[in-house]
Amino acid sequence: MAKVLAALRNHWKKSTFGACLLGWGGHWLYGKHCDNLLRRAACQEAQAFGNELIPATVPLKKATVFLNPAACKGKAGNLFEKNAAPILHLSGLDVTVVKTDYEGQAKKLLELMENTDLIIIAGGDGTVQEVITGLLRRADEAAFSKIPIGFIPLGKTCTLSHTLYPESTNQVQHITNATLAILKGETVPLDVLQIKGEKEQPVFAVSGLRWGSYRDAGVKVSKYWYLGPLKTKAAHFFSAFKEWPQKHQAALMYLGPTERPPEEPEGKPSRPPLYVRLYRRLRSYWSSPKEFPQEVAPEDWEELKLSTIELSIATRNRQLDLTRTEDFMDICIEAESVSKGEFVHRGSQKMRDPHVCPEGSQCIQASRCILQLPEGTEGSFGIDNEEYEAMPVEVKLLPRKLHFFCDPRMREQMLQAAVQ
């Protein structure tokens, strides 16, 4: 024992390094053990769904999974196979996994997709945007848009996960919670933005559209990876010195919020008997002549010339209110008169919450808008964190268009917040 203590004392640098390495290794192994316990508990919960008896005449529910293996720097495939796939297979679903090989493939695959009971998106914001765009471009989108959608957050940016699932610092727990939420069956309606250019097919988004200097600087953050935690500030700092002041000029036309219609019943009403239908037809035939329909009042468009450092058009999905009486999207026109220091500081905030509207900005609530850009305008739009060429576009709100599975706890919180 004395020799061991003497050796540790004489080689204290090696001893310190070894102790640190041993402590780190123990912590890593403990973390792996906790992850395995989370996976086991989730699989046991999923097996309870799989053990439920169903009549022999009822077919298994079909679930089509659109998996983007390239998400999360190529780790999404492994994350799905270890954390989500076992839960889905134990739940008793008839699971079909469709892996995408290149950008835009999901849109094409959705055109060929046959009937399914569930659609599950496994990836990040880009995968969500591709799948819903392909879904809503279909000729029969009215029927397919009623299919509930599950989201398993596997990408670098997963904006919807903040709305659908509780916050979690553990990635395994976050993925397993999201997968179990699909099995529990609770859904919430989400708004969708239809963004249509002059020639291109429409693109659909669940978060929103950004155009401006903060978005352009945020795209370049990864170039300064070698600066570690300072890379975000560095990207905005160097962007501020390339061209200042940074202005984006455009013309905006918009319509105000629309009144929310009543909820449609989930089940189809039963068909009345034959004699009731005959009586109704005869009564309508012999009734007084129908009045001529009144002329529809012209739409009241507001027009605005703007010069801004950044423009964002966002849905209300981040602050979801299930009981609101009006449907609208938020248009944020940020003031162009900001200092370089404020630009760098706000840029860091924008990386955490891209659609935050800073103090002093002009906020507009609209159900539809047309954005006209001057000829020769360069740059790009960010639509759900995906890059598109900047061009004149029409943005239309499709309220409560899609239903996404969510954690029952999050839905309960939304309803309680609405009551208060």
C-alpha positions, 0 to 999 in steps of 0.5 A: 500500500505504501508503494502504491501511495508513493507511486501516485505521489511521484507520478501525480500528473499521470495519476490525476489524468488517470483519475479524470479519465476513470471518472469520465468513463464511469459517467459515460457508462452510467449514462448508457445504463440510464438510456437502456433503462429508458428504452426498456421502460418505453418498450414495456409501455408499447407492448401493452398497446400491442397486447390489446385484443382486436376483432379478427375482422379488423385489420391492423393499422398501417403506419408509414414512416418517412425516415431521413437518415441524413438528419442530425449529421447522419445519425438519424438512422441509428437513433431511429433504429435504437430508440423508436423502431422497437416501440413501433413494432411492439405496439402492434402497428403494421409499420412500413419504413421509407428511407429518403436518399436525397433532398426532395425525394419525400415530396415525390414519394408522397405522390405515390403513397397508398392509403395509410392510417398513420403518417410518421415523420422521422427527421428534422424541420426539413423532413417535416416540410418536405412531407407536408408539401408532398401531402398537400400537393396531392390531387386528393389532399382533402382526404389525405390531410385528415390522416393523423401525423406523428413526428419523431424529432431526430434532426438538428432543428425540430421546431415542432417538438417544442409544441408537441412534447415536453422539454427534455435534456435527454435525447433518448427520453425525448425520442421515446416520449415522442414515439409513445405519444403516437401510440396514445392517440392524442392529436392537436390541429396545426395551422399550415402556410401555403406559400406560392410563387408566380410559377413554382408549385406551392410550398407548405410550412408549419412554422413560417417564412423568414427573409432578412439579415438575421436569417442570412447571417444564421446560415453562415454560423457553421462556417465559424465552427472553430470558434466554439460558443462564439461562432454565432456572434462571429457570424453576425459580427462579420455580416454587419461589417460587410454591408451596413445598414442592411435594408430589405425593401418590399411591398406588402398587401394583406387581409385581416384575421378571419373568424374561426368556423365551428369544429366539424364533427369527427364521425360522419352523421348517420344517413336518415331513412328513405322516407325522410329523404323523400320528404325533404326533397319534395318540400324543397321542390314545392317551397317558395322560389330561392332568393338570389344570392347576395353579392360578395363584398370585395376583400378589404386589402391593406397595402404597406411599403416596407423597409426592414432588416428582417421580415417574418411570417409565422403560424401560431403553432408555437403558441398554440391556443385551441380555443381562440375564435380567430385564425391568423398568422403573425407578420413581424416587420423589424425596424431597420434602425439598429446598431451593429451591437444590437444586431449581434445581440439580437442575432444570438436570440434569433438562433434560439427562437427564429420568429421572436418579434423584438420590441419596436417591430411592427406586428400585423395579424393577417389571414393572407398576404402578398409580398412583392419584391423589387426587380433584381432582388437577391437573397433567399427565403428561409421556409421552415429552416429550408432555403428557397430563392427569394421571389414575389410570393402569396402566403395563405393561412390554412387554419387547422389543416393538419392533425399532429400527435402530441403528448397528452400532458401538453394538450392538457396544459394548452386547455388549462392555459386557455381556461385561465 
